Amino acid sequence: MVTTEAIQGALSQVMDPELNQDLVSLGMIGSLSINDDVVQLRVDLTTPACPLKDKIEADVRAALEPLGISKLDLSFGAQVRNQPGGKDHLLTGIKNIIAVGAGKGGVGKSTVAVNLAASLASYGASVGILDGDLYGPSLPTMLNICGPPQVTADKKLLPIVRHGLKAVTMGSFVAKDQALVWRGPMLNNALRQFFSDVVWGELDYLVIDLPPGTGDIPLSLAQMIPVGAALIVTTPQAVAIDDVRRAKSMFDQLKIPVAGLVENMAGFTPPGSDEIIPIFGEGGGEQAAQEFGVPFLGSLPIDPNVRICGDGGMPVVLEDRESPVSQALDAMARGLAGRLSVLAETGQSPTRPIPVDKSGKPGCAK
């Protein structure tokens, strides 16, 4: 007769591929029961967007097979880990804060931020996105946000919900044709209000879309809240390495670990052709990642539908899931989620890429 102890013993030999610890020690066995000849087991992954869920499932089944279980009812949940210091700041209900930045503008930083956030939310994670570019907010267009958010009785702001994302943007308070002519202290006060006066609630991830460059706002963010990790967006041309260098230097000075680098606009494939035309060059992003010791999350091809979807207020990763660019964004989101799990558990950002299962989009629990 199969016992709970025997099952626990077998599962103690199954390692989480990202954390290199066994499932039992990590507390990933959410529930376990034996009813007659049926074993019901739930494994709680460290993120709903687990990049290696399929491998964990295969390893669990292989470990339990020698026990002679008649029927295994295996399911998956998720318990997202808190980033280091994640319970001690203005946003106590938020487990992970990710800043998406770039050394310069025009590289598609906001597009990447919105689509990665939307992809994480599509797996069942609770996700918010903050438009940190107060001078040039992009979320009103990219998420079709119109008008100010609702206000609670105690004068707190409620984020506007779009596509499963809780969103806050300065664009909700300023007309499209109105320039925001503010000095640094006013920007800092506005940022602080986005943290202290917004009812974010419980979030697994808060994605902050930084303004381009290395100015006041990233510094203010680092002083107000512990940003758990950063993501750098660049383009393929060799000159982009200089911009990555500046962005990496900024995050290093702010003591924010860089969880990965994304190369956008990597190449264009004309309709009806298999030829990839490297309009903006090729290889610069991966070269920069190698030079600065940053994990390379991958490349995004040029796809006109990205612009069409963004202009229409719908993330392309939700509108056209099977396109190459959406598949690449989805893999990046899962890879980023895996890195954040490692960072939360060990306090160290992985310097090597975390592989993603090649057997299709993992069916992590929602």
C-alpha positions in Angstrom: 0.0 0.0 0.0 1.4 3.4 -1.0 1.9 5.8 2.0 2.2 9.5 2.3 5.8 9.1 3.6 6.8 7.0 0.5 5.4 9.7 -1.8 7.1 12.5 0.1 10.4 10.5 0.0 10.1 10.1 -3.8 9.3 13.8 -4.3 12.3 14.8 -2.2 14.4 13.5 -5.0 12.8 15.7 -7.6 14.7 18.9 -8.2 13.4 22.3 -9.3 15.5 22.9 -12.4 15.9 26.6 -11.7 16.5 26.6 -8.0 18.5 23.3 -7.8 16.6 22.2 -4.6 14.1 19.5 -4.2 10.4 20.1 -4.2 9.8 19.1 -0.6 12.5 21.4 0.8 11.1 24.3 -1.2 7.6 23.8 0.1 6.2 23.2 -3.4 4.0 20.2 -2.3 0.8 22.1 -2.0 -1.4 19.2 -1.0 -1.2 15.4 -0.9 -3.9 12.9 -0.1 -4.6 9.2 -0.7 -8.2 8.0 -1.2 -8.5 4.3 -1.9 -6.3 3.8 -4.9 -6.2 7.4 -6.0 -3.3 9.7 -5.1 -4.2 13.4 -5.4 -1.1 15.7 -5.6 -0.8 19.4 -6.2 2.5 21.0 -6.9 2.8 24.7 -6.3 5.2 26.2 -8.8 7.1 29.4 -8.0 5.3 31.3 -10.7 2.2 30.6 -12.8 4.3 31.4 -15.9 6.8 28.6 -15.0 9.2 28.1 -17.9 9.9 24.5 -17.0 6.6 23.2 -15.7 6.6 20.4 -18.3 9.9 19.1 -17.0 8.8 19.2 -13.4 5.7 17.3 -14.3 7.7 14.6 -16.1 10.1 14.3 -13.3 7.4 14.0 -10.7 5.6 11.2 -12.7 8.9 9.4 -13.2 9.8 9.6 -9.5 6.4 8.2 -8.4 6.1 5.5 -11.0 8.2 2.9 -9.1 5.7 3.2 -6.2 3.0 1.4 -8.2 0.3 4.1 -7.8 -2.9 2.9 -9.5 -4.1 6.4 -10.4 -2.2 9.8 -10.0 -4.3 12.9 -10.0 -1.6 15.5 -10.5 -2.4 19.2 -10.6 -0.4 22.4 -10.4 -0.9 25.7 -8.6 1.5 28.6 -8.0 2.9 30.5 -5.0 4.9 33.4 -6.3 7.9 34.2 -4.0 8.6 37.6 -2.6 11.6 39.4 -3.9 14.3 40.3 -1.3 12.9 43.2 0.8 9.5 42.7 -0.9 7.6 43.0 2.4 9.2 46.2 3.7 8.3 49.2 1.5 5.4 51.4 0.3 3.9 48.5 -1.7 3.7 45.8 0.9 1.2 43.7 -1.1 3.5 43.5 -4.2 5.8 40.5 -4.4 8.0 41.5 -7.3 8.8 44.9 -8.8 10.5 44.9 -12.3 11.8 48.0 -14.0 11.9 48.0 -17.8 14.5 50.5 -19.1 16.7 51.4 -22.0 19.7 53.6 -22.6 17.7 55.7 -25.1 14.3 56.1 -26.6 12.8 54.5 -29.7 13.8 50.9 -29.0 10.3 49.6 -28.2 10.7 49.6 -24.4 7.0 50.3 -23.7 5.9 47.7 -26.2 8.0 45.1 -24.5 6.9 46.2 -21.0 3.2 46.0 -21.9 3.4 42.7 -23.7 5.5 41.0 -21.0 3.1 42.2 -18.4 0.1 40.9 -20.4 1.8 37.6 -21.0 2.4 37.1 -17.3 -1.2 37.9 -16.5 -2.4 35.5 -19.2 -1.0 32.6 -17.1 -3.0 33.7 -14.1 -0.5 35.9 -12.3 -1.8 39.1 -10.7 0.0 41.9 -12.6 0.1 45.7 -12.4 1.9 48.1 -14.8 3.0 51.6 -13.9 3.8 54.1 -16.6 6.9 55.7 -15.2 7.4 57.9 -18.2 5.6 60.9 -16.8 6.6 63.2 -19.6 5.7 60.9 -22.5 3.2 58.2 -21.2 2.5 55.4 -23.6 -0.1 53.3 -21.7 -3.1 55.5 -22.6 -2.7 54.4 -26.3 -1.2 51.0 -25.8 -3.9 49.9 -23.3 -6.7 52.2 -24.5 -7.0 54.1 -21.3 -9.3 57.2 -21.3 -10.0 59.5 -18.5 -9.0 59.5 -14.8 -9.2 56.5 -12.5 -11.9 56.0 -9.9 -11.3 57.4 -6.4 -12.3 55.7 -3.2 -14.0 57.3 -0.2 -10.7 57.8 1.5 -9.3 59.5 -1.7 -7.2 56.7 -2.9 -6.9 55.9 -6.6 -8.0 52.7 -8.1 -5.9 51.4 -11.0 -7.7 51.1 -14.4 -8.0 47.5 -15.4 -7.2 46.5 -19.0 -6.7 43.0 -20.3 -6.2 41.7 -16.8 -3.6 44.4 -15.9 -4.0 47.0 -13.2 -2.6 50.1 -14.9 -1.7 53.6 -13.7 -0.4 56.4 -15.9 0.1 60.1 -15.8 -1.8 60.1 -19.1 -5.0 59.6 -17.1 -4.6 63.1 -15.6 -3.1 65.2 -18.5 -4.8 65.9 -21.8 -3.1 64.4 -24.9 -2.1 67.8 -26.2 -0.9 69.2 -22.9 2.8 69.2 -22.1 3.9 68.3 -18.6 6.4 71.1 -17.7 7.6 69.9 -14.3 10.8 70.1 -12.4 12.4 67.1 -10.6 10.7 67.6 -7.2 7.2 67.6 -8.8 8.0 64.4 -10.6 9.2 62.8 -7.4 6.0 63.8 -5.6 3.8 62.4 -8.4 5.8 59.1 -8.4 5.4 58.8 -4.6 1.6 59.3 -5.0 1.5 56.5 -7.5 2.8 54.2 -4.7 1.2 55.6 -1.6 -2.1 56.8 -2.9 -3.0 54.0 -5.3 -4.8 50.9 -4.2 -2.7 48.3 -6.0 -3.9 45.4 -3.8 -2.1 42.1 -3.9 0.2 41.7 -6.9 2.6 39.0 -8.0 4.4 41.4 -10.3 4.4 45.2 -10.8 6.1 46.2 -14.1 7.4 49.7 -14.3 7.9 51.2 -17.7 10.8 53.6 -17.1 11.4 56.7 -19.3 14.3 56.4 -21.7 17.8 57.3 -20.5 19.3 57.6 -17.1 17.6 60.6 -15.5 15.8 61.4 -12.2 13.0 58.9 -12.2 15.0 55.7 -11.9 16.9 57.2 -9.1 13.7 58.3 -7.3 12.2 54.8 -7.8 15.3 53.2 -6.2 15.1 55.6 -3.2 11.3 55.0 -2.7 10.9 51.3 -3.2 13.2 48.2 -3.6 13.0 47.5 -7.3 13.7 43.8 -7.4 15.1 43.5 -10.9 15.6 45.4 -14.2 15.1 44.4 -17.8 17.0 46.3 -20.5 15.6 46.7 -24.0 17.9 47.4 -27.0 18.1 47.1 -30.8 20.5 45.0 -32.8 22.9 47.5 -34.2 26.4 47.7 -32.8 26.0 51.3 -31.6 23.3 50.0 -29.2 26.1 48.5 -27.0 26.9 52.0 -25.8 23.3 52.5 -24.7 23.2 49.2 -23.0 26.4 50.2 -21.2 24.8 53.3 -19.8 21.7 51.5 -18.7 23.6 48.7 -17.1 25.8 51.2 -15.3 22.8 53.0 -14.0 21.2 49.9 -12.6 24.5 48.8 -11.1 24.8 52.2 -9.3 21.3 51.8 -8.0 22.1 48.2 -6.9 19.2 46.8 -9.0 20.1 43.4 -10.5 19.6 43.1 -14.3 17.5 40.0 -14.9 17.8 40.1 -18.7 18.3 41.9 -21.9 15.8 41.9 -24.8 16.8 42.7 -28.4 13.9 44.3 -30.3 13.5 44.9 -34.1 15.9 42.0 -34.8 14.8 41.5 -38.4 12.0 41.7 -40.9 10.6 38.8 -43.0 8.6 40.1 -46.0 5.2 38.5 -46.7 5.6 35.3 -48.7 9.3 35.1 -48.1 11.6 33.1 -45.7 14.4 35.7 -45.9 15.1 37.7 -42.8 16.3 41.2 -43.6 18.3 42.7 -40.7 17.1 46.3 -41.2 18.8 47.5 -38.0 21.8 45.1 -38.1 22.1 41.9 -36.2 23.7 40.5 -33.1 24.2 43.7 -31.2 21.8 42.7 -28.4 23.3 39.3 -27.8 26.9 40.7 -28.0 26.0 43.4 -25.4 24.5 40.7 -23.1 27.7 38.7 -23.3 29.9 41.7 -22.8 28.1 42.9 -19.7 27.3 39.5 -18.2 23.6 39.9 -18.5 21.2 37.0 -19.4 20.0 37.3 -23.0 16.2 36.8 -23.1 16.1 36.6 -26.9 15.2 38.6 -30.0 11.9 40.1 -31.3 11.4 40.2 -35.0 9.9 43.3 -36.7 6.2 42.7 -37.2 3.8 45.4 -38.4 1.0 43.8 -36.3 2.9 44.8 -33.1 2.4 48.5 -34.1 -1.2 47.9 -35.2 -2.1 46.1 -32.0 -0.3 48.7 -29.9 -2.1 51.6 -31.6 -5.4 49.8 -31.1 -4.9 49.3 -27.3 -4.4 45.5 -27.5 -1.1 43.8 -26.7 0.0 41.7 -29.6 0.8 38.8 -27.3 -3.0 38.5 -26.6 -4.3 39.4 -30.1 -2.1 37.2 -32.2 -0.8 34.5 -29.9 0.6 32.2 -32.6 2.8 34.8 -34.4 6.6 34.5 -34.1 6.8 37.8 -32.2 4.1 36.7 -29.7 5.7 33.4 -29.2 9.1 35.1 -28.6 7.4 37.5 -26.1 5.7 34.7 -24.3 9.0 32.8 -24.0 10.7 36.0 -22.6 7.9 36.4 -20.0 8.4 32.9 -18.8 12.1 33.2 -18.7 11.8 36.5 -16.8 9.4 34.8 -14.3 11.9 32.0 -13.8 14.8 34.5 -13.1 12.6 36.4 -10.6 11.9 33.1 -8.8 15.6 32.4 -8.5 16.3 35.9 -7.3 13.5 35.7 -4.7 14.7 32.3 -3.4 18.5 32.9 -3.5 18.9 36.6 -3.5 21.1 36.2 -6.6 20.2 36.9 -10.2 21.1 34.1 -12.6 23.8 34.9 -15.1 22.9 32.1 -17.5 19.7 31.7 -19.6 17.0 29.6 -18.0 15.8 27.2 -20.7 12.1 27.1 -21.7 10.4 23.9 -22.6 10.3 23.3 -26.4 7.1 21.2 -26.3 4.8 24.2 -26.6 3.4 26.7 -24.2 3.4 25.1 -20.7 -0.1 24.7 -19.2 0.7 26.2 -15.9 -2.2 26.4 -13.5 -4.4 29.5 -13.7 
